[in-house]
């Protein structure tokens, strides 16, 4: 997160120095710079902060740089990559991971706030399969046509559209096409989105490359050039930390309130007293639901969001709010790729691809 949110090498070194590694007996923090470790860490990361320039299958330039998971961290690529791209291209597309209640909220409230970015448009990516799953269909049955489930599940998509609009950013919906999608299911999604005052465009880039997504690209350009975006973060810097949490719970998750033990509230208050009250909050929550229950699909309302733990990420510049049963260690597959990587007899690396 420190690497991704740093604006340059000098800012990176400052953020590394801001890391709190311990507390003294009088409860005062010990920073990495107190141990004179900030310079050495900056040296280790001096090349890592340079964005990785790659190319797409159709030879378009792209930066792949950072990108912590949005369910446990802030879910965005590096500020350096985004600001560099903005100097090199007329339009820059950047990804914010998982649902808009996580990735987009953190992109707007953390990355854009800290880096001074003003997005011109938002693309909400959705699938017919996701609508059916939110409509109650089991994973093994998602390939079967089910118009009613699509319509029911679209309430989840409607919530995401409303949420993005709350930030003053106009949105278009991209329907990521699967071969099992039927025309009537796709039309049901388009009709729903139109009723929400937005437009849904079918995208077939997986099969057709850029030719399958031209309509979406033209729509994004149209929105971006219209000047309609009036971007503003969801809450002001000076709002107390727990109020920031409650603002997200009520306005983005549509819950009644966040609940936390007195010890957690006292910890937030202590950080405010120590000068960290102006930081944004980074919600660590399941990506499968607007609630903290991964099985509660659709667009639930009236739920409470239990805060289990809070962590100060002083270097990154935000406070992590751990909600429900979420694990903050990213999951690995049953057979990680590393199991197949080895050096052969010639000293060459095998198993990377």
N, C-alpha and C positions, 0 to 999 in steps of 0.2 A: 504493500500500500504506500509506503514511503517512496519507493522508487517510482511508482505510477503517478503520484501526486506532486512530485518535485518538478519545479519549472526549469531548473538548470543545475549545474554541478554545485554552485554555491548554496542554493536552496537545499539540495540533497544533503550536503554536509551539515547544514543547520538542523534539518529534520532528524538526521542520525544523532546529532548531539542532544536533541530534545528527548530522546528515548529515556524513559525512567526505568532504571535497572534494579533499584532497591530503595528502601526508606531507612533513614536513621532512627535512632531511639526517640528523637523528638518529633518523629513523623515527617520530617522534611525530606524531599525526594533527592535521590542520588541520580544524576544524569550521566549519560554515556560520555559527555564532554568532561565531566568531573574526573572520569577515569582516563581522559585523554585518548579515547578510543574512536572519536568521530572522524579524525583525519585518516586513520588506517582503514576504517570501513568505507570511507569515500573513495579511497584508492582502489579497494577491491571492486567497487561498483562503477568505476569511471568508464569502463567500456559497456557495462550492462545498461547504462542510462541512454546509450545511443540506440535509436529505434532500428528494428530489423526491417530492411526494405526487401520485400518479396514481390513476385508478380503472379497475377491470376492466370488461369488457363488461356485467357484471351489477351494476355500481356498488359493488363492494367496494373499500375503501381499500387501497392498496399503495404501498410505498416502493421506488423504483428509484434506487439510490444506490451508485455504485462497482460493483465486481465484476470484479477482475482475473482473467485465466484461471488455472485451477487446475493446468494442466500446466507453467506457467512462473512462476507467482506463487502467492499464498495462496488465491485462488479464492473469496473471500467478499465479500458486500456490506458496507457500513459498520457499524461498531459503533454509531454514533450512530443509524442507521436502526433497527437491531434493538432497541436499548434504548428508543428512543422508542416503537416499536410495542408493546413489552411493557407500557408504561404505558397504552396506549390500547385494548388488546384482550384478550379472555380467552385466545385462542390465537394464536400467531404462527408462521407457516411461513416458513422462510428456506432459500434454495438454496445448496448447495455444489457447484460445477461439476464436470463430468466424472465418472469412476468414483469409487466410494467410497475407492479406494486413494489418490486424490489429493484431491478436494474434501472428502470427509468427514474424512479424516485431518487435513487442514490446518484445517478448521473446528474440530475437537475440540482438536488439539494447539497451534494458534496462536491463533485467535480466541477460543474459549471460555476457554482458559487465561488470556489477557491481559485479557479483559473480564469474567471471573468469571461466565460464562454456564453454566447447567446444563440442557442439553436433556432434555426428558421423553420424547421418542420420535423415531425416525428412519424416514423413508420412502425405501425403495430403489426407484428407478424403473427398470423393465426393459421390454424389448420382445421379442416372439417373433422379430422380425427379428435383433435383437442376439444372441439365443441361437443362431440358425441360422448367423450369421456366425462366432461363436466355435466353432461346431461344424464349421466348414470349408467352408461354402457361399459361393460367390462372390456379389458384390453384385448382379449382374444376375439371379441365380436366387433371390433372397430371397422373391419373391412366390409361389413354388411350395411346396406342402405338403411338409414333410420332418420327420417326427416324430423320427427317429433323430438328426438334426442338432440339434434342439431339446434332446433329452435330453443329448446330448454337450456342447452349449454351456452347459447349466445349471450345469456345474461352475464356470464363471466366476461366475455369480450366487451359487452356494453360498459361494464364497470371500468375496464382498462381504458376505454375511450374517454369516459368521463374523467378519470384520474389524470390522464395526460392533458386534457383541456384545462384542468385546474391550474396548471403551470403557465397557461397562456400560450401554449404551443399548438398550432393546428396539426391534426393527425390524419393520416390515410392508413387504411388497413390493407396489408398484403396477405392474400390467401395463398399459402405455400401449398402447391398442388401435389396430391398423391394420386397414383393411378387408380386407386380404389374409389376415389371421390366420384359421386354421380352429379349430373347436371342439376338435378332438383335440389340436392344438398348444397351445392355451391350457390344456387340462386337463393336459397333460404338464408344463407349467410349474407349475401349481397343485399337482400331486402331488409334484413335486420339492421345492418350497418347504415343503410340509407335512412331508415327511420330514426337513427341516432344523429342525423345531420352530418354524416361523413360518407366516404366512398370506399368500397372494397374492390380490389382489383386482383384478378386471378394471375398467379405468377408461376411460370413453368421453367424457371432457370435451371432447375436440377437436370432436366432433360434437354433443354434447348439452349442453355447458356444465356447470353445477354439478349438474344432475340426473344426469349420467353418472358422478359421482364421490362421490355421497352415502355409499355403502357404505364407501369408504375413509375419508372424513371421520369417520364414526361410529366406525370402528375406531381411528383415531388418537386421538380423544377418549377412548375406552375405555382405551387404553394410557397416555395422558398422565395420566388421573385415577387410574390404578391405583397410582401411586407406585413402580412397578417399577424406574425408572431409578436406577442407582447410578453416575453418570458419573464417570470419572476419566481424565485424559490417559494416553497410552501410556507416557510416560517422565517422570521427575522433572526439575526445572530443573537440579539440580546434576550430572546425568550429563554426562560429557565429550562434546564435540560429535560426535566420530567414533563414539562408542558410541551416540549418539542416531540417527545415520545407520544404523548396523548394526541397531539395534532395529527401525527401520521396514523395512529390507530383509528381515530374518528373519521378523518377525511379520505384516507387512502384505503384502509382495511374495512371501514364502515363498522367498526366495533363500538361498543359502549364506552369502554375505558381500558387503560392499562392498569394492571394491579401489580404491586411490588411490596415486599416486606419493608419495614421501617429501616432496616440496616442498609438496604439498597438505596432508598431515598436519602438517607443520611450520607451515604457515599457520594451520591450525585451532588448533594449540597456542599460537601467538603471540597469536591473538585471545583465547584463554582467559586467558593471562597478562595481557592488557590489560583484563580484566574483562567480556568478552563470552561467557564460557563458559556462563552461565545462560540464554542465548537458545535458543528452539526452532529447529529446522532446517526449511527449506522446500525440498522436493525438486522439482527441475525435471526432468521425465521424460516420455516419450511417454505419451499417454492411451490408446493402443491396446492396451496389454499390461501385465501385472504385471511384466514384465521391461523391459529397455531396447530390446528388439527389437520394433518395431511389428507384425511379422508373426507373432510367437509368441502365438497366441490361447489361449483356454481358461483353464486354471488351472495354469500351469507351476510346477515346483519345481526346486530345485537349481541355479538359474542364479546368476551373479555380476552385480553391478551396478557398472560402472565409473564412478568419479567423475572427470569431466574437468576441472572447475574449481569453485572456491568463491568466493562473493562475500559480503561483509559488508554487510547492509542495516541500518546502525546506527539510522537514523531510524525505519524500520518496526519494528525490534526482532526480526529473525531473520537467520539465515545461510542463504543460497541455496546448495544443493548441485546442481550441474549434472551430470546423468548421461547417458551415451551421446551420441547425435548430436542431441539436442533443440536447436532454435533458440529463443532467448529473445525474438525479435521476433514479435509476433502476425502471423499470415498475413492477407493481403488477398485478396479475390476478383480474378479476372482483369480485371474491369471494376468498379473501386470506385465507390460511389454518388457520390463527389465529382465524377466526370467529367460528371455530368448536372446539377450544381447551378450556377446562374448568375443574374445580375441582368438582368431584362428592361428594356425601354426606359422603363418607368414607375418603375424603381428598386425593383421588387418581386423577392423571392426566388422562384425557381422550381426544381423538381426535388428538393425535400426528401422528397416522398412518391411 
